[in-house]
Amino acid sequence: MKRRWAGLVPALLAVSAGLVLAVCGTGPSAHDEAPGYAREDGVPRVRDEKDLPALPLDRYEFSGREQQRIEEALARVTQRCMRSHGFEDFPLHPGWGTKMAASFNLVAISVSPYGTLDLAHARRWGYGLDPALLEEQRDGPGNQGRVPTDAERRVLDGTGGRGGRAEVVGGREVPEGGCEALAARRLLQDEKAARQRSFVPERVEKLDKAVAADQRVRRAFRDWSRCMAGKGFTSYESPAAAAGDKAWFRGRQDGNTARTEKELATAVADVECNRALNTAGVRWAVSAEKQRAELRAHKGRYEAVRAHLDRVRAIVREELD
């Protein structure tokens, strides 16, 4: 499953119909109390996020690890370009001072369509993030290097030119858009290639809406909502709606949740109901079904996307390996 944010997301194996059945096993446990529709063939038993198999379209997007490698390759190409213009000590991961540090004060919490599945996290952090993770972002390698000088920034972003003419620095003409744009062109290629990368997220977003409207998912969400009500909590329309309740963020300035007693208790009940009813498993099965149909209907388009991803992977290997 991929979480989208900024973010960007993790497994790259295609799941065929046969493989789905193999992953899900031959049948439910004798002690499984989930409703019958949540124990049918092809519906994985999901008690934690690690139980979610890869979806068919996952192989047509970069994994989280690949995203990290792309970022590292971009940094190396950018640094090499900057050094070619005479900035020999330009850092691999430049810092951006107060301006960049301030941008981390607002956190974008990604809400999974499957809801909250980590019981330990729900008990401690509710629907929010571990503050330690935010500290890692602030102090990570992307914000540890020195801040670029004004002269470096002009070459970095290509803003040093005048009257439409490129600036010449270190005896070399600054590339269009600067060294950062040059790195992007080297790895990610042209605008047509960018459309290849955006195709799958756009299709997944459309398919997710169809999944949410599917009667099987709506039934699973209704049962989950009744379970929540039975435990004394708000009857949210879906697990994602519970996680995104604005009440959890009230009074916060950093975008994280307040972790009130009510939030923590609600998050725990949410996980318990999700696990008991196999709500996430039902939603996954419907998603996989619709994604397989999507692949059959647009096979050529997806093969073109995969070919582009493979080209980018090859360039990244050249830069890093």
NUKOLFI-914927 format. One record per residue (C-alpha): x negated, y, z negated; residue number from 1. Coordinates in nm, 2 decimals. Example, Ala and Ser with C-alpha at 12.3 -4.5 7.8 and 13.67 -1.06 7.14 Angstrom:
<recs>
rec xx=-1.23 yy=-0.45 zz=-0.78 filum=1
rec xx=-1.37 yy=-0.11 zz=-0.71 filum=2
</recs>
This chain:
<recs>
rec xx=0.00 yy=0.00 zz=0.00 filum=1
rec xx=-0.12 yy=0.35 zz=0.07 filum=2
rec xx=-0.06 yy=0.65 zz=-0.14 filum=3
rec xx=-0.05 yy=0.98 zz=0.06 filum=4
rec xx=-0.16 yy=1.33 zz=-0.07 filum=5
rec xx=-0.39 yy=1.50 zz=0.06 filum=6
rec xx=-0.52 yy=1.19 zz=-0.03 filum=7
rec xx=-0.53 yy=1.03 zz=0.22 filum=8
rec xx=-0.50 yy=0.53 zz=0.12 filum=9
rec xx=-0.61 yy=0.10 zz=0.10 filum=10
rec xx=-0.58 yy=-0.24 zz=0.27 filum=11
rec xx=-0.65 yy=-0.31 zz=0.63 filum=12
rec xx=-0.51 yy=-0.66 zz=0.70 filum=13
rec xx=-0.21 yy=-0.71 zz=0.93 filum=14
rec xx=0.07 yy=-0.91 zz=0.78 filum=15
rec xx=0.24 yy=-1.13 zz=1.02 filum=16
rec xx=0.57 yy=-1.30 zz=0.94 filum=17
rec xx=0.39 yy=-1.63 zz=0.87 filum=18
rec xx=0.14 yy=-1.46 zz=0.64 filum=19
rec xx=0.41 yy=-1.29 zz=0.45 filum=20
rec xx=0.56 yy=-1.63 zz=0.36 filum=21
rec xx=0.22 yy=-1.76 zz=0.26 filum=22
rec xx=0.16 yy=-1.47 zz=0.03 filum=23
rec xx=0.50 yy=-1.49 zz=-0.13 filum=24
rec xx=0.48 yy=-1.86 zz=-0.20 filum=25
rec xx=0.75 yy=-2.12 zz=-0.15 filum=26
rec xx=0.99 yy=-1.99 zz=-0.41 filum=27
rec xx=1.05 yy=-1.80 zz=-0.73 filum=28
rec xx=0.94 yy=-1.92 zz=-1.07 filum=29
rec xx=1.20 yy=-2.13 zz=-1.26 filum=30
rec xx=1.19 yy=-1.86 zz=-1.53 filum=31
rec xx=1.24 yy=-1.57 zz=-1.29 filum=32
rec xx=1.54 yy=-1.37 zz=-1.40 filum=33
rec xx=1.54 yy=-1.13 zz=-1.10 filum=34
rec xx=1.87 yy=-1.13 zz=-0.89 filum=35
rec xx=1.90 yy=-1.38 zz=-0.61 filum=36
rec xx=1.84 yy=-1.13 zz=-0.33 filum=37
rec xx=1.51 yy=-1.03 zz=-0.50 filum=38
rec xx=1.39 yy=-1.40 zz=-0.50 filum=39
rec xx=1.46 yy=-1.48 zz=-0.13 filum=40
rec xx=1.18 yy=-1.61 zz=0.10 filum=41
rec xx=0.97 yy=-1.32 zz=0.23 filum=42
rec xx=1.02 yy=-1.11 zz=-0.09 filum=43
rec xx=0.69 yy=-1.10 zz=-0.29 filum=44
rec xx=0.72 yy=-1.11 zz=-0.67 filum=45
rec xx=0.58 yy=-0.78 zz=-0.78 filum=46
rec xx=0.50 yy=-0.71 zz=-1.14 filum=47
rec xx=0.20 yy=-0.48 zz=-1.07 filum=48
rec xx=0.06 yy=-0.28 zz=-0.78 filum=49
rec xx=-0.20 yy=-0.55 zz=-0.71 filum=50
rec xx=0.09 yy=-0.78 zz=-0.63 filum=51
rec xx=0.19 yy=-0.57 zz=-0.33 filum=52
rec xx=0.06 yy=-0.73 zz=-0.01 filum=53
rec xx=-0.08 yy=-0.52 zz=0.27 filum=54
rec xx=0.19 yy=-0.39 zz=0.51 filum=55
rec xx=0.17 yy=-0.45 zz=0.88 filum=56
rec xx=0.09 yy=-0.09 zz=0.97 filum=57
rec xx=-0.19 yy=-0.06 zz=0.71 filum=58
rec xx=-0.45 yy=-0.19 zz=0.96 filum=59
rec xx=-0.37 yy=0.11 zz=1.18 filum=60
rec xx=-0.49 yy=0.36 zz=0.93 filum=61
rec xx=-0.83 yy=0.41 zz=0.75 filum=62
rec xx=-0.86 yy=0.25 zz=0.41 filum=63
rec xx=-0.95 yy=0.46 zz=0.11 filum=64
rec xx=-1.31 yy=0.33 zz=0.13 filum=65
rec xx=-1.33 yy=0.42 zz=0.49 filum=66
rec xx=-1.21 yy=0.77 zz=0.42 filum=67
rec xx=-1.49 yy=0.81 zz=0.17 filum=68
rec xx=-1.74 yy=0.69 zz=0.43 filum=69
rec xx=-1.61 yy=0.93 zz=0.68 filum=70
rec xx=-1.65 yy=1.22 zz=0.43 filum=71
rec xx=-2.00 yy=1.11 zz=0.37 filum=72
rec xx=-2.08 yy=1.09 zz=0.74 filum=73
rec xx=-1.93 yy=1.44 zz=0.79 filum=74
rec xx=-2.15 yy=1.57 zz=0.51 filum=75
rec xx=-2.46 yy=1.42 zz=0.67 filum=76
rec xx=-2.40 yy=1.56 zz=1.02 filum=77
rec xx=-2.32 yy=1.90 zz=0.88 filum=78
rec xx=-2.63 yy=1.90 zz=0.67 filum=79
rec xx=-2.84 yy=1.80 zz=0.97 filum=80
rec xx=-2.69 yy=2.08 zz=1.18 filum=81
rec xx=-2.76 yy=2.33 zz=0.91 filum=82
rec xx=-3.12 yy=2.22 zz=0.88 filum=83
rec xx=-3.16 yy=2.25 zz=1.26 filum=84
rec xx=-3.08 yy=2.62 zz=1.21 filum=85
rec xx=-3.36 yy=2.67 zz=0.95 filum=86
rec xx=-3.17 yy=2.60 zz=0.63 filum=87
rec xx=-3.39 yy=2.32 zz=0.52 filum=88
rec xx=-3.26 yy=2.30 zz=0.16 filum=89
rec xx=-2.89 yy=2.30 zz=0.25 filum=90
rec xx=-2.72 yy=2.06 zz=0.01 filum=91
rec xx=-2.55 yy=1.75 zz=0.13 filum=92
rec xx=-2.25 yy=1.83 zz=-0.10 filum=93
rec xx=-2.24 yy=2.20 zz=-0.14 filum=94
rec xx=-2.05 yy=2.35 zz=-0.44 filum=95
rec xx=-1.80 yy=2.63 zz=-0.39 filum=96
rec xx=-1.83 yy=2.80 zz=-0.72 filum=97
rec xx=-1.53 yy=2.94 zz=-0.91 filum=98
rec xx=-1.31 yy=2.95 zz=-0.60 filum=99
rec xx=-1.33 yy=2.57 zz=-0.55 filum=100
rec xx=-1.32 yy=2.49 zz=-0.92 filum=101
rec xx=-1.00 yy=2.69 zz=-0.95 filum=102
rec xx=-0.83 yy=2.48 zz=-0.68 filum=103
rec xx=-0.85 yy=2.18 zz=-0.90 filum=104
rec xx=-0.63 yy=2.34 zz=-1.16 filum=105
rec xx=-0.32 yy=2.24 zz=-0.97 filum=106
rec xx=-0.28 yy=1.87 zz=-0.93 filum=107
rec xx=-0.09 yy=1.70 zz=-0.66 filum=108
rec xx=0.06 yy=1.38 zz=-0.82 filum=109
rec xx=0.14 yy=1.12 zz=-0.56 filum=110
rec xx=0.46 yy=0.94 zz=-0.62 filum=111
rec xx=0.47 yy=0.59 zz=-0.48 filum=112
rec xx=0.80 yy=0.49 zz=-0.31 filum=113
rec xx=0.77 yy=0.17 zz=-0.52 filum=114
rec xx=0.78 yy=0.36 zz=-0.84 filum=115
rec xx=0.57 yy=0.31 zz=-1.15 filum=116
rec xx=0.43 yy=-0.04 zz=-1.19 filum=117
rec xx=0.14 yy=0.00 zz=-1.44 filum=118
rec xx=0.29 yy=-0.06 zz=-1.79 filum=119
rec xx=-0.03 yy=0.04 zz=-1.98 filum=120
rec xx=-0.05 yy=0.36 zz=-1.79 filum=121
rec xx=0.32 yy=0.44 zz=-1.84 filum=122
rec xx=0.27 yy=0.38 zz=-2.22 filum=123
rec xx=-0.02 yy=0.63 zz=-2.24 filum=124
rec xx=0.03 yy=0.88 zz=-1.96 filum=125
rec xx=0.39 yy=0.84 zz=-1.85 filum=126
rec xx=0.43 yy=0.96 zz=-1.50 filum=127
rec xx=0.12 yy=1.18 zz=-1.51 filum=128
rec xx=-0.25 yy=1.14 zz=-1.46 filum=129
rec xx=-0.53 yy=1.06 zz=-1.70 filum=130
rec xx=-0.69 yy=1.39 zz=-1.76 filum=131
rec xx=-1.03 yy=1.22 zz=-1.74 filum=132
rec xx=-0.96 yy=1.16 zz=-1.37 filum=133
rec xx=-0.92 yy=1.54 zz=-1.32 filum=134
rec xx=-1.26 yy=1.60 zz=-1.49 filum=135
rec xx=-1.42 yy=1.35 zz=-1.25 filum=136
rec xx=-1.28 yy=1.55 zz=-0.96 filum=137
rec xx=-1.41 yy=1.87 zz=-1.10 filum=138
rec xx=-1.76 yy=1.73 zz=-1.18 filum=139
rec xx=-1.78 yy=1.49 zz=-0.88 filum=140
rec xx=-2.05 yy=1.50 zz=-0.61 filum=141
rec xx=-1.82 yy=1.72 zz=-0.39 filum=142
rec xx=-1.87 yy=2.01 zz=-0.63 filum=143
rec xx=-2.21 yy=1.96 zz=-0.77 filum=144
rec xx=-2.44 yy=2.12 zz=-0.51 filum=145
rec xx=-2.54 yy=2.49 zz=-0.50 filum=146
rec xx=-2.30 yy=2.74 zz=-0.35 filum=147
rec xx=-2.40 yy=2.83 zz=0.01 filum=148
rec xx=-2.54 yy=3.17 zz=0.08 filum=149
rec xx=-2.36 yy=3.42 zz=0.29 filum=150
rec xx=-2.60 yy=3.35 zz=0.58 filum=151
rec xx=-2.54 yy=2.98 zz=0.55 filum=152
rec xx=-2.16 yy=3.02 zz=0.54 filum=153
rec xx=-2.17 yy=3.21 zz=0.87 filum=154
rec xx=-2.34 yy=2.91 zz=1.03 filum=155
rec xx=-2.14 yy=2.66 zz=0.84 filum=156
rec xx=-1.80 yy=2.80 zz=0.97 filum=157
rec xx=-1.92 yy=2.97 zz=1.28 filum=158
rec xx=-1.81 yy=3.32 zz=1.18 filum=159
rec xx=-2.13 yy=3.50 zz=1.25 filum=160
rec xx=-2.07 yy=3.56 zz=1.62 filum=161
rec xx=-1.99 yy=3.90 zz=1.76 filum=162
rec xx=-1.78 yy=4.01 zz=2.06 filum=163
rec xx=-1.70 yy=3.65 zz=2.15 filum=164
rec xx=-2.07 yy=3.56 zz=2.17 filum=165
rec xx=-2.22 yy=3.28 zz=1.95 filum=166
rec xx=-2.47 yy=3.37 zz=1.69 filum=167
rec xx=-2.83 yy=3.25 zz=1.73 filum=168
rec xx=-2.99 yy=3.13 zz=1.41 filum=169
rec xx=-3.32 yy=2.96 zz=1.38 filum=170
rec xx=-3.37 yy=2.99 zz=1.75 filum=171
rec xx=-3.05 yy=2.78 zz=1.82 filum=172
rec xx=-2.70 yy=2.89 zz=1.92 filum=173
rec xx=-2.45 yy=2.82 zz=1.64 filum=174
rec xx=-2.20 yy=2.56 zz=1.77 filum=175
rec xx=-1.84 yy=2.67 zz=1.82 filum=176
rec xx=-1.66 yy=2.66 zz=1.49 filum=177
rec xx=-2.00 yy=2.62 zz=1.30 filum=178
rec xx=-2.17 yy=2.31 zz=1.18 filum=179
rec xx=-1.86 yy=2.18 zz=1.00 filum=180
rec xx=-1.66 yy=2.18 zz=1.33 filum=181
rec xx=-1.95 yy=2.02 zz=1.51 filum=182
rec xx=-1.95 yy=1.74 zz=1.25 filum=183
rec xx=-1.57 yy=1.69 zz=1.30 filum=184
rec xx=-1.61 yy=1.67 zz=1.67 filum=185
rec xx=-1.89 yy=1.42 zz=1.64 filum=186
rec xx=-1.70 yy=1.18 zz=1.41 filum=187
rec xx=-1.33 yy=1.25 zz=1.47 filum=188
rec xx=-1.35 yy=1.36 zz=1.83 filum=189
rec xx=-1.11 yy=1.58 zz=2.01 filum=190
rec xx=-0.75 yy=1.70 zz=1.97 filum=191
rec xx=-0.61 yy=1.39 zz=2.15 filum=192
rec xx=-0.79 yy=1.17 zz=1.90 filum=193
rec xx=-0.64 yy=1.37 zz=1.62 filum=194
rec xx=-0.29 yy=1.29 zz=1.76 filum=195
rec xx=-0.39 yy=0.92 zz=1.74 filum=196
rec xx=-0.47 yy=0.95 zz=1.37 filum=197
rec xx=-0.15 yy=1.14 zz=1.30 filum=198
rec xx=0.08 yy=0.90 zz=1.49 filum=199
rec xx=0.09 yy=0.62 zz=1.23 filum=200
rec xx=0.15 yy=0.84 zz=0.92 filum=201
rec xx=0.43 yy=1.01 zz=1.11 filum=202
rec xx=0.59 yy=0.68 zz=1.20 filum=203
rec xx=0.55 yy=0.54 zz=0.85 filum=204
rec xx=0.73 yy=0.85 zz=0.71 filum=205
rec xx=1.01 yy=0.80 zz=0.95 filum=206
rec xx=1.03 yy=0.43 zz=0.87 filum=207
rec xx=1.02 yy=0.50 zz=0.50 filum=208
rec xx=1.34 yy=0.70 zz=0.54 filum=209
rec xx=1.50 yy=0.41 zz=0.72 filum=210
rec xx=1.39 yy=0.18 zz=0.44 filum=211
rec xx=1.54 yy=0.40 zz=0.17 filum=212
rec xx=1.87 yy=0.40 zz=0.36 filum=213
rec xx=1.88 yy=0.02 zz=0.41 filum=214
rec xx=2.16 yy=-0.14 zz=0.21 filum=215
rec xx=1.93 yy=-0.40 zz=0.06 filum=216
rec xx=1.71 yy=-0.13 zz=-0.09 filum=217
rec xx=2.00 yy=0.08 zz=-0.20 filum=218
rec xx=2.14 yy=-0.23 zz=-0.38 filum=219
rec xx=1.81 yy=-0.29 zz=-0.55 filum=220
rec xx=1.79 yy=0.07 zz=-0.66 filum=221
rec xx=2.15 yy=0.06 zz=-0.79 filum=222
rec xx=2.06 yy=-0.24 zz=-1.00 filum=223
rec xx=1.74 yy=-0.07 zz=-1.12 filum=224
rec xx=1.94 yy=0.25 zz=-1.21 filum=225
rec xx=2.20 yy=0.04 zz=-1.41 filum=226
rec xx=1.91 yy=-0.12 zz=-1.59 filum=227
rec xx=1.77 yy=0.22 zz=-1.69 filum=228
rec xx=2.12 yy=0.33 zz=-1.80 filum=229
rec xx=2.15 yy=0.01 zz=-2.01 filum=230
rec xx=1.83 yy=0.11 zz=-2.19 filum=231
rec xx=1.97 yy=0.45 zz=-2.27 filum=232
rec xx=1.79 yy=0.65 zz=-2.00 filum=233
rec xx=1.90 yy=0.87 zz=-1.71 filum=234
rec xx=2.05 yy=0.69 zz=-1.41 filum=235
rec xx=1.81 yy=0.81 zz=-1.15 filum=236
rec xx=1.88 yy=0.71 zz=-0.79 filum=237
rec xx=1.54 yy=0.55 zz=-0.74 filum=238
rec xx=1.21 yy=0.49 zz=-0.92 filum=239
rec xx=1.05 yy=0.77 zz=-0.71 filum=240
rec xx=1.32 yy=1.01 zz=-0.84 filum=241
rec xx=1.24 yy=0.92 zz=-1.20 filum=242
rec xx=0.87 yy=0.98 zz=-1.15 filum=243
rec xx=0.93 yy=1.32 zz=-0.98 filum=244
rec xx=1.17 yy=1.45 zz=-1.24 filum=245
rec xx=1.09 yy=1.82 zz=-1.28 filum=246
rec xx=1.14 yy=1.79 zz=-1.66 filum=247
rec xx=0.81 yy=1.61 zz=-1.69 filum=248
rec xx=0.62 yy=1.90 zz=-1.55 filum=249
rec xx=0.79 yy=2.18 zz=-1.74 filum=250
rec xx=0.55 yy=2.41 zz=-1.92 filum=251
rec xx=0.24 yy=2.27 zz=-1.75 filum=252
rec xx=0.00 yy=2.50 zz=-1.56 filum=253
rec xx=-0.22 yy=2.22 zz=-1.41 filum=254
rec xx=0.04 yy=2.02 zz=-1.22 filum=255
rec xx=0.01 yy=1.73 zz=-1.46 filum=256
rec xx=0.30 yy=1.60 zz=-1.67 filum=257
rec xx=0.36 yy=1.70 zz=-2.03 filum=258
rec xx=0.36 yy=1.34 zz=-2.16 filum=259
rec xx=0.65 yy=1.40 zz=-2.40 filum=260
rec xx=0.79 yy=1.11 zz=-2.60 filum=261
rec xx=1.09 yy=1.11 zz=-2.37 filum=262
rec xx=0.87 yy=1.09 zz=-2.06 filum=263
rec xx=0.67 yy=0.81 zz=-2.19 filum=264
rec xx=0.97 yy=0.61 zz=-2.30 filum=265
rec xx=1.14 yy=0.66 zz=-1.97 filum=266
rec xx=0.83 yy=0.55 zz=-1.78 filum=267
rec xx=0.80 yy=0.24 zz=-1.98 filum=268
rec xx=1.17 yy=0.15 zz=-1.93 filum=269
rec xx=1.12 yy=0.22 zz=-1.56 filum=270
rec xx=0.84 yy=-0.03 zz=-1.53 filum=271
rec xx=1.03 yy=-0.29 zz=-1.73 filum=272
rec xx=1.34 yy=-0.26 zz=-1.51 filum=273
rec xx=1.13 yy=-0.26 zz=-1.19 filum=274
rec xx=0.95 yy=-0.58 zz=-1.30 filum=275
rec xx=1.26 yy=-0.76 zz=-1.43 filum=276
rec xx=1.46 yy=-0.69 zz=-1.11 filum=277
rec xx=1.17 yy=-0.72 zz=-0.87 filum=278
rec xx=1.27 yy=-0.38 zz=-0.72 filum=279
rec xx=0.93 yy=-0.31 zz=-0.57 filum=280
rec xx=0.93 yy=-0.66 zz=-0.41 filum=281
rec xx=1.26 yy=-0.59 zz=-0.23 filum=282
rec xx=1.15 yy=-0.26 zz=-0.10 filum=283
rec xx=0.82 yy=-0.41 zz=0.03 filum=284
rec xx=1.00 yy=-0.68 zz=0.21 filum=285
rec xx=1.23 yy=-0.44 zz=0.39 filum=286
rec xx=0.94 yy=-0.21 zz=0.47 filum=287
rec xx=0.74 yy=-0.51 zz=0.62 filum=288
rec xx=1.04 yy=-0.61 zz=0.83 filum=289
rec xx=1.08 yy=-0.27 zz=0.98 filum=290
rec xx=0.71 yy=-0.22 zz=1.04 filum=291
rec xx=0.69 yy=-0.55 zz=1.22 filum=292
rec xx=0.98 yy=-0.45 zz=1.45 filum=293
rec xx=0.80 yy=-0.11 zz=1.50 filum=294
rec xx=0.48 yy=-0.29 zz=1.61 filum=295
rec xx=0.67 yy=-0.51 zz=1.86 filum=296
rec xx=0.85 yy=-0.21 zz=2.01 filum=297
rec xx=0.53 yy=0.00 zz=2.05 filum=298
rec xx=0.25 yy=-0.25 zz=2.08 filum=299
rec xx=0.05 yy=-0.05 zz=2.34 filum=300
rec xx=0.07 yy=0.27 zz=2.14 filum=301
rec xx=-0.06 yy=0.10 zz=1.82 filum=302
rec xx=-0.34 yy=-0.08 zz=2.01 filum=303
rec xx=-0.46 yy=0.26 zz=2.13 filum=304
rec xx=-0.46 yy=0.39 zz=1.78 filum=305
rec xx=-0.66 yy=0.09 zz=1.66 filum=306
rec xx=-0.91 yy=0.14 zz=1.94 filum=307
rec xx=-0.96 yy=0.50 zz=1.83 filum=308
rec xx=-1.01 yy=0.39 zz=1.47 filum=309
rec xx=-1.27 yy=0.14 zz=1.58 filum=310
rec xx=-1.46 yy=0.42 zz=1.77 filum=311
rec xx=-1.47 yy=0.63 zz=1.46 filum=312
rec xx=-1.59 yy=0.34 zz=1.25 filum=313
rec xx=-1.87 yy=0.27 zz=1.50 filum=314
rec xx=-1.99 yy=0.64 zz=1.48 filum=315
rec xx=-1.97 yy=0.63 zz=1.10 filum=316
rec xx=-2.19 yy=0.32 zz=1.09 filum=317
rec xx=-2.44 yy=0.50 zz=1.32 filum=318
rec xx=-2.46 yy=0.78 zz=1.07 filum=319
rec xx=-2.46 yy=0.59 zz=0.74 filum=320
rec xx=-2.60 yy=0.24 zz=0.80 filum=321
</recs>
